[in-house]
Structures are given as structure tokens and as C-alpha cells.
């Protein structure tokens, strides 16, 4: 597995994984708890990987993790809704998943460049 692929998957898992765990344990967690868990998981993972990576050359860790969050975001949100009897519970065929795939495409095409542009301008 290439290093950038590992960083993309690591970013998605470190951001969305704690939300899945919290939603599985508590049905309706407080928004403050959810925000704290999401960000602390991401920050902790970033710090550990950044520390272990050292000064070795390679792709941008932050950018790869950000792409992973945006790429897997819609799928993780739908899977999280499945834990509270929504999301994939209503899927009967592959055509029911097309809106999620379309949302993923829109998110990547529109939101990611906008976020990157905002970061560079500000």
C-alpha cells in the first residue's frame, strides 16, 4: 500500500471512527461530546503519525488526511445513521446508494477545493 493511501485511510478512520463508536454506545450523544471526540481523535492520530514520520520526505500528511475525511465522509455519515435505524437499513438495491455516491462526488468536486482555497487565502 502506498504511503499516501495509508494517510488517506488513516485520516478517515481517525475522524469518523470515534463517531461510529460514540453513536454505537450512546444513541443520541451531545453535540459537544461528538465534536470533542471527533477532533481529539484526529489531532491525536495526526500528532502520533507526524512524530513517527520525522523529517522523511513524502506526501503532505494533513492534506492526505483531509482528503480521506472528505472522500469517506458521506459513506460514514450514512453508516452512522444506520446505527439509529436509518441509512443503509432502507437499501434494497444498488440504485438506492446512488444519492450517496453523487453526494460524495459533489463534496469532492466543490467542497474540497473551496476548503483548500480558503486555507491558502486566509
Residue, then its C-alpha position, 0 to 999 in steps of 0.5 A: x500500500x502506498x504511503x499516501x493511501x495509508x494517510x488517506x485511510x488513516x485520516x478517515x478512520x481517525x475522524x469518523x471512527x470515534x463517531x461510529x463508536x460514540x453513536x454505537x454506545x450512546x444513541x443520541x450523544x451531545x453535540x459537544x461530546x461528538x465534536x470533542x471526540x471527533x477532533x481529539x481523535x484526529x489531532x491525536x492520530x495526526x500528532x502520533x503519525x507526524x512524530x513517527x514520520x520525522x523529517x522523511x520526505x513524502x506526501x503532505x500528511x494533513x492534506x492526505x488526511x483531509x482528503x480521506x475525511x472528505x472522500x469517506x465522509x458521506x459513506x460514514x455519515x450514512x453508516x452512522x445513521x444506520x446505527x439509529x435505524x436509518x441509512x443503509x437499513x432502507x437499501x434494497x438495491x444498488x440504485x438506492x446508494x446512488x444519492x450517496x455516491x453523487x453526494x460524495x462526488x459533489x463534496x469532492x468536486x466543490x467542497x474540497x477545493x473551496x476548503x483548500x482555497x480558503x486555507x491558502x487565502x486566509 
